[in-house]
């Protein structure tokens, strides 16, 4: 019996379809003790993590290993002052150390803030200041420790931990763990207390910190069991890097709760054939990736992957042509889902549901999802409306929905205006109850599976003396989903030229993470604006569509 059955109740109809689901858990629930250690107590040899990299290295960890390693990591961090409630920034790429560091922090009651290794020094400094982060655990690759060391003083960082290698000015977690006890006394935490903080891109300001509670981990039972169809003794492979929210969706919580091991392929540069080779070598049973990955797989040429039983996707709308080509080649429907960093999946093509190509599916069992017009009334079938989440039948916020934004209660209250959670995304619903993506109302750019806020790029680009005014939008791109394009009004002393476009791209891209790089620039004489002076990004996207059609 998978451990998830201790935390939920399920009811099925005569046809075997799920018609009721709810979570129940103790007030003092903690994923580290009540899931990882509980599995280790009963079946210590059960496989938890299968890891490999592009160099051919391999590591396989069972739950007994994870209990021991997480306890040693927790004791090492605790000895250097990490305690309950402390925020700890973790930048570990796809290294296997992420999994026992994450569990260690959960056991200590610390708040883990995972981030991508692609962040610049400015990105790091902002997140550390905003999150009041004093402790960092990071990879030694890609010159990451030096980035932290350069901003240590200004960011308020006290301890920088590295793994495997010793770096001057940093602590070596791998070495200090070797002398630490395998025993860790339980730190009491409440299910309602913070466990995670993800920084998600915004359109009108710097990234906002999204706080989740310990109960968030249990909400991912739905993610793994009903959407990804991870199963007892299976091997689930989600491609996401650990710095992104999708890692929580597919690389740890729900998968272990339903009894599935997690596959991790540690790579820097994506290669379709390498990825398919990993799937076949380790006999991966379930797979989840953003649509960009599926587009590359189809373009490269799919090979037979006989172990795969189920595939899923989220992060951006899936092109129906890719859906059809993948189905024709593999016989597998790509089951699309939808959610945000602030939530677990809200909509999905769930187990036993007929998939509809291009649809985000139906509301998942934990949530009451609706479509609303701007005045708060319900949108009719076939009409676009904003996707909102209603409180449960008792008026409570359901598990899996975030606790709040770091130091921004006003923004949290605005997100919950009118008594419902506003996603900022619009969709329409067909007569069968399936939801179809319509558009983003917050102008977030979805490129290659990443979320990018225009403000972050615009703030860098405007630092160039040639730029009087600029606006960044996402434009359609066959491989990335969207590519990043900047519209620029030049300062009077500058003239448009190909050379200046190259200069501006070089200037901006050298100062931002590569997933935020500007791909295209257009010079314009003026920006379309509202009466209050705000740039109308929708008009810029429409200009682009018209120019593309001509």
C-alpha positions in Angstrom: 0.0 0.0 0.0 1.4 3.4 -1.0 1.8 5.9 1.9 -0.5 8.4 0.2 -3.6 6.4 1.3 -2.9 7.5 4.9 -3.5 11.1 3.9 -6.5 11.0 1.5 -9.9 9.6 0.9 -11.1 8.6 -2.5 -14.5 7.6 -3.8 -15.2 6.0 -7.2 -18.4 5.4 -9.2 -19.5 2.1 -10.6 -17.4 2.7 -13.7 -14.3 3.2 -11.7 -14.2 7.0 -12.2 -13.1 9.2 -9.3 -16.0 11.3 -8.0 -14.7 12.5 -4.7 -11.3 13.2 -3.2 -10.1 14.9 0.0 -7.0 15.2 2.0 -6.8 14.6 5.8 -3.6 14.9 7.8 -2.4 15.6 11.3 -1.7 19.2 12.4 2.0 18.4 12.9 2.5 16.9 9.4 6.0 17.0 8.0 7.0 15.5 4.6 10.5 14.6 5.8 9.4 12.5 8.8 5.9 11.4 7.9 6.7 10.4 4.3 10.4 9.8 3.6 11.3 8.4 7.1 8.0 6.5 7.2 8.7 4.7 4.0 12.3 4.1 5.1 10.9 2.5 8.3 8.8 0.0 6.4 10.8 -0.6 3.2 14.3 0.9 3.5 15.5 -0.8 0.3 12.7 0.8 -1.8 14.2 2.8 -4.7 13.5 6.6 -4.3 15.9 8.2 -6.8 17.7 7.1 -10.0 20.3 9.7 -11.1 22.6 9.9 -14.1 24.5 12.6 -16.0 25.8 13.2 -19.5 29.2 11.8 -18.5 27.8 8.3 -17.8 27.9 8.6 -14.0 25.1 6.9 -12.1 23.7 7.0 -8.5 20.7 5.1 -7.2 19.3 5.9 -3.7 16.8 4.1 -1.7 14.6 5.5 1.1 17.0 4.2 3.7 19.8 6.2 2.1 17.7 9.3 2.0 16.8 9.1 5.6 20.5 8.8 6.6 21.7 11.5 4.2 19.0 14.0 5.0 19.6 13.5 8.7 23.4 14.1 8.2 22.7 17.2 6.0 20.2 18.5 8.6 22.7 18.0 11.4 25.5 19.8 9.5 23.3 22.8 8.7 21.9 22.8 12.2 25.4 23.0 13.7 26.0 26.1 11.7 22.9 27.8 12.9 20.1 26.9 10.5 16.8 26.5 12.5 13.1 26.4 12.1 11.7 29.3 10.1 15.0 30.3 8.5 14.9 30.8 4.7 17.6 28.9 2.8 18.3 29.5 -0.8 19.1 26.3 -2.8 20.8 26.3 -6.2 21.7 22.7 -7.0 20.7 22.3 -10.7 19.8 18.5 -11.2 22.5 17.3 -8.8 21.4 14.3 -6.6 22.3 16.3 -3.5 19.2 18.4 -4.0 16.9 15.6 -2.8 18.5 15.0 0.6 19.1 18.8 1.1 15.4 19.4 0.5 14.3 16.7 2.9 16.9 18.0 5.5 15.5 21.5 5.3 11.9 20.2 5.6 12.9 18.2 8.7 14.5 21.3 10.3 11.3 23.4 9.6 13.4 25.7 7.4 11.9 27.4 4.4 13.6 26.2 1.2 13.9 28.8 -1.7 14.9 26.8 -4.8 16.4 28.9 -7.6 17.9 28.2 -11.0 21.7 28.3 -11.6 21.1 30.7 -14.5 20.5 33.7 -12.1 23.0 36.6 -12.3 24.6 38.3 -9.3 21.8 41.0 -9.3 19.1 38.3 -9.5 20.7 36.5 -6.5 21.2 39.7 -4.5 17.5 40.7 -5.0 16.2 37.3 -3.9 18.4 37.0 -0.9 17.4 40.5 0.3 13.7 40.0 -0.4 13.7 36.5 1.3 16.0 37.6 4.2 18.2 34.7 3.3 21.4 34.1 5.3 22.2 30.6 4.2 22.9 29.3 0.7 23.5 25.8 -0.6 24.9 25.8 -4.2 26.5 23.9 -7.0 30.2 24.5 -7.7 29.6 24.4 -11.5 29.2 27.4 -13.8 31.2 29.7 -11.5 28.2 29.8 -9.1 30.1 30.1 -5.8 31.9 33.2 -7.0 28.6 34.8 -7.9 27.4 34.4 -4.4 30.7 35.5 -2.9 30.6 38.7 -5.0 27.3 39.7 -3.6 27.6 38.2 -0.1 28.0 41.4 1.9 25.3 43.4 0.1 22.8 40.5 0.2 23.0 39.7 3.9 24.4 36.1 3.2 26.3 34.6 6.2 27.1 31.1 5.1 27.6 29.7 1.5 27.6 25.9 1.4 29.0 24.1 -1.7 28.8 20.4 -2.5 31.6 18.0 -3.5 34.3 20.6 -3.9 35.9 23.0 -1.3 35.8 26.6 -2.4 37.7 29.3 -0.4 35.1 31.4 1.5 32.5 28.6 1.5 31.6 25.6 3.7 31.7 22.1 2.1 28.5 20.3 2.9 29.7 17.0 1.5 32.7 16.9 3.8 30.9 18.1 6.9 28.1 15.6 6.5 30.7 12.8 6.8 31.2 13.5 10.5 27.5 14.1 11.3 25.2 11.8 13.2 22.6 9.6 11.4 20.1 10.5 14.1 18.0 13.6 14.0 15.5 14.4 16.8 12.2 15.5 15.3 11.6 19.2 14.9 7.8 19.8 15.3 6.2 21.7 12.4 2.6 22.4 11.6 1.1 21.5 8.3 0.0 25.1 7.9 3.6 26.5 8.4 5.8 27.6 5.5 8.0 25.0 3.8 8.8 26.5 0.3 9.3 29.9 -1.2 9.5 30.2 -5.0 10.3 33.4 -6.8 8.0 33.8 -9.8 8.3 36.5 -12.5 6.0 39.4 -12.5 5.1 41.9 -15.2 5.0 45.2 -13.2 7.8 44.6 -10.7 10.6 42.4 -9.6 9.9 38.6 -9.0 7.6 37.9 -6.1 8.2 35.3 -3.5 5.4 32.7 -3.3 5.1 30.9 0.0 3.8 27.4 0.4 2.9 25.3 3.5 3.8 21.7 4.4 0.4 20.6 3.2 1.4 21.7 -0.3 3.4 18.5 -0.6 0.3 16.3 0.0 -1.7 18.2 -2.6 0.7 16.8 -5.2 -0.8 13.4 -4.7 -3.3 14.6 -7.3 -0.5 15.7 -9.6 1.3 12.4 -9.5 -1.6 9.9 -9.3 -4.3 11.4 -11.5 -2.5 13.5 -14.0 1.0 12.1 -14.4 -0.2 8.6 -13.5 2.9 7.8 -11.5 2.4 4.5 -9.8 3.8 2.1 -7.2 7.3 0.8 -8.2 7.2 2.9 -11.4 9.9 5.4 -12.5 8.7 8.9 -13.2 10.8 11.4 -15.2 10.0 15.1 -15.1 12.6 17.1 -17.0 12.5 20.4 -15.0 15.5 21.8 -13.2 15.2 22.0 -9.5 15.1 25.8 -9.4 11.7 25.8 -11.0 8.3 25.1 -9.5 7.7 22.2 -11.8 10.3 20.3 -9.9 8.0 20.2 -6.9 5.2 19.0 -9.3 7.2 16.1 -10.8 10.5 15.3 -9.0 9.8 14.6 -5.3 6.5 15.0 -3.4 3.6 13.4 -5.2 5.8 10.7 -6.9 7.2 9.4 -3.6 3.8 9.6 -1.9 2.3 7.3 -4.6 5.2 4.9 -4.4 7.0 5.8 -7.6 10.8 6.4 -7.9 12.1 9.6 -9.5 14.3 9.6 -12.5 16.8 12.5 -12.8 19.0 13.2 -15.8 21.6 15.8 -14.9 22.4 17.8 -18.1 23.1 21.4 -19.2 22.4 21.4 -22.9 19.3 19.6 -24.1 19.7 16.8 -26.6 16.6 14.9 -27.7 18.4 11.7 -28.5 20.2 11.7 -25.1 16.9 12.2 -23.3 15.2 9.3 -25.2 18.2 7.2 -24.5 17.8 7.8 -20.8 14.1 6.9 -21.0 14.9 3.5 -22.6 18.1 2.7 -20.6 16.3 3.0 -17.3 12.8 2.0 -18.5 11.0 5.1 -17.5 7.3 4.5 -17.1 5.8 8.0 -16.9 7.2 11.2 -18.3 6.4 14.9 -18.0 7.9 17.9 -19.9 6.9 21.3 -21.3 5.6 21.5 -24.8 9.0 22.8 -26.0 10.6 19.4 -25.2 7.9 17.5 -27.2 8.4 19.8 -30.1 12.1 19.0 -30.1 11.4 15.3 -29.8 9.1 15.3 -32.7 11.4 17.5 -34.8 14.5 15.3 -34.0 12.6 12.0 -34.8 11.0 9.9 -32.2 12.5 6.5 -31.4 10.5 3.6 -29.9 10.1 4.0 -26.1 8.4 0.8 -25.1 8.5 1.3 -21.3 6.5 4.6 -21.4 2.9 4.1 -20.2 1.9 7.7 -19.9 3.1 11.2 -20.8 2.0 14.7 -19.7 2.8 18.4 -20.2 2.3 21.8 -18.7 3.8 25.2 -18.8 2.4 26.6 -22.0 -0.3 25.7 -24.5 0.4 22.5 -26.5 0.3 22.7 -30.3 -2.3 20.2 -31.5 0.0 19.2 -34.4 2.7 18.1 -31.9 0.0 16.2 -30.0 -1.0 14.4 -33.1 2.5 13.6 -34.3 3.5 12.2 -30.9 0.3 10.1 -30.7 0.9 8.7 -34.2 4.5 7.8 -33.3 4.1 6.4 -29.8 0.4 5.7 -29.3 0.4 7.9 -26.3 -1.8 10.9 -25.6 0.1 13.9 -24.2 -2.1 14.8 -21.2 -2.0 18.5 -20.7 -2.4 20.3 -17.4 -2.5 23.8 -16.1 -1.5 25.5 -12.8 0.8 28.2 -11.5 3.7 28.6 -9.1 1.0 29.6 -6.6 -0.8 26.3 -6.9 -0.7 22.7 -7.7 -2.5 21.6 -11.0 -5.9 23.3 -11.2 -6.9 21.8 -14.6 -5.7 18.6 -16.2 -6.6 15.8 -18.6 -6.9 13.3 -15.8 -6.7 9.5 -15.5 -9.6 7.8 -17.3 -10.6 11.0 -19.1 -10.6 11.1 -22.9 -7.9 13.6 -23.9 -8.7 16.5 -26.1 -5.7 17.9 -28.1 -5.0 21.4 -27.1 -7.3 21.4 -24.0 -6.1 22.0 -20.5 -8.6 19.5 -19.3 -11.1 19.7 -16.4 -10.8 20.9 -12.8 -8.6 18.6 -10.7 -10.2 16.9 -7.6 -9.0 19.4 -4.9 -10.3 22.6 -6.5 -13.5 24.3 -7.4 -12.5 26.1 -10.6 -14.7 28.6 -12.4 -14.6 31.2 -15.2 -15.5 34.8 -14.3 -16.2 37.9 -16.3 -14.6 41.2 -15.3 -17.7 42.1 -13.2 -17.5 38.8 -11.2 -20.4 37.0 -13.0 -19.9 33.5 -14.4 -18.8 33.2 -18.0 -21.1 31.0 -20.1 -19.8 27.9 -22.0 -18.0 29.1 -25.1 -17.2 32.5 -23.7 -13.8 33.5 -22.4 -13.4 34.4 -18.8 -10.7 34.5 -16.1 -9.8 31.2 -14.4 -10.5 31.6 -10.7 -10.4 29.2 -7.8 -13.2 29.3 -5.2 -12.8 28.4 -1.5 -13.9 24.9 -0.5 -17.4 24.2 0.7 -16.5 25.3 4.2 -15.1 28.6 3.0 -11.4 27.6 3.5 -8.5 27.9 1.1 -7.9 24.4 -0.2 -4.5 22.6 0.3 -1.9 23.4 -2.4 -2.9 27.1 -2.8 -0.1 29.4 -1.6 0.0 31.0 1.8 1.0 34.5 0.6 3.7 36.6 -1.1 6.9 37.5 0.8 6.4 40.9 2.4 3.4 41.8 0.1 0.1 41.1 1.8 -1.5 43.7 -0.4 -0.7 41.7 -3.5 -2.0 38.5 -1.8 -5.3 40.3 -0.9 -5.6 41.6 -4.4 -5.1 38.0 -5.8 -8.0 36.9 -3.5 -10.3 39.9 -4.3 -14.0 39.1 -4.3 -13.4 36.0 -2.3 -11.8 34.0 -5.1 -8.3 33.4 -6.2 -7.6 35.2 -9.5 -5.1 33.4 -11.7 -4.8 36.2 -14.2 -5.2 33.8 -17.1 -8.3 33.5 -19.4 -9.9 30.4 -20.9 -13.2 29.2 -22.3 -15.1 26.0 -21.5 -16.7 23.7 -24.0 -20.0 21.8 -23.7 -18.1 18.8 -22.3 -16.6 20.8 -19.4 -13.1 20.9 -20.9 -11.1 24.2 -20.5 -9.2 25.8 -23.4 -6.5 28.5 -22.9 -7.4 31.9 -24.3 -4.7 34.3 -23.2 -2.6 35.7 -20.4 -3.9 38.7 -18.7 -0.6 39.5 -17.0 1.7 39.5 -20.0 4.1 36.9 -18.6 6.2 35.4 -21.4 6.4 31.6 -21.6 9.6 30.7 -23.5 11.0 27.3 -23.7 9.1 26.2 -20.6 10.3 29.2 -18.6 8.3 32.1 -17.1 9.8 35.5 -17.9 8.5 38.8 -16.6 9.1 41.7 -19.2 10.0 44.1 -16.4 13.2 42.3 -15.6 14.5 42.6 -19.2 13.1 46.1 -19.8 14.9 47.4 -16.7 18.3 46.2 -18.1 17.6 47.4 -21.7 16.7 50.9 -20.6 20.1 51.3 -19.0 21.6 51.6 -22.5 22.0 55.2 -23.5 20.4 54.6 -26.9 17.1 53.4 -25.3 14.6 56.2 -24.6 11.7 53.7 -24.0 11.2 50.0 -24.5 8.6 47.3 -24.1 9.2 43.5 -24.1 6.6 41.0 -25.3 6.5 37.3 -26.3 5.9 36.5 -29.9 5.0 33.1 -31.4 8.0 30.8 -32.0 7.8 27.2 -33.4 10.3 25.7 -31.0 10.2 27.9 -27.8 6.5 28.5 -27.8 7.3 32.2 -27.5 10.4 34.2 -28.3 11.3 37.4 -26.5 11.1 40.6 -28.6 11.8 44.2 -27.6 10.2 47.3 -29.1 12.5 50.3 -28.7 12.1 54.0 -29.0 15.5 55.5 -29.5 17.0 58.5 -27.8 17.1 61.5 -30.2 20.8 61.3 -30.9 20.6 57.7 -32.1 19.5 56.3 -35.5 18.1 52.8 -36.3 20.5 50.3 -37.8 21.3 46.6 -37.8 24.5 47.3 -35.9 22.6 49.1 -33.2 20.2 46.1 -32.9 23.2 43.8 -32.4 24.7 46.2 -29.9 21.5 46.4 -27.8 21.0 42.6 -27.8 24.6 42.1 -26.8 24.4 44.8 -24.0 21.2 43.3 -22.6 21.8 39.6 -23.0 25.2 39.9 -21.3 23.5 41.1 -18.1 20.6 38.7 -17.9 20.1 34.9 -17.6 20.2 33.2 -21.0 16.6 32.0 -20.8 15.6 35.7 -20.8 17.6 36.7 -23.8 16.1 39.1 -26.3 15.9 37.4 -29.7 14.4 40.2 -31.8 14.4 44.0 -31.7 12.2 46.5 -33.6 12.7 50.2 -33.5 9.4 52.2 -33.3 8.8 56.0 -33.3 6.4 55.8 -30.3 4.7 53.3 -28.1 1.0 52.7 -28.0 -0.3 53.8 -24.7 -3.4 54.0 -22.5 -4.8 57.4 -21.4 -2.9 57.0 -18.1 0.4 56.5 -20.0 0.8 52.7 -19.7 2.3 50.9 -22.7 -0.3 48.7 -24.4 1.5 45.4 -24.9 -1.5 43.9 -26.5 -1.2 46.4 -29.4 2.5 45.5 -29.8 1.7 41.9 -30.1 -1.0 42.7 -32.6 1.5 44.8 -34.6 3.8 41.8 -34.7 1.0 39.5 -35.9 0.0 41.9 -38.7 3.6 42.3 -39.8 4.2 38.6 -39.7 1.1 38.0 -41.9 2.2 40.6 -44.5 
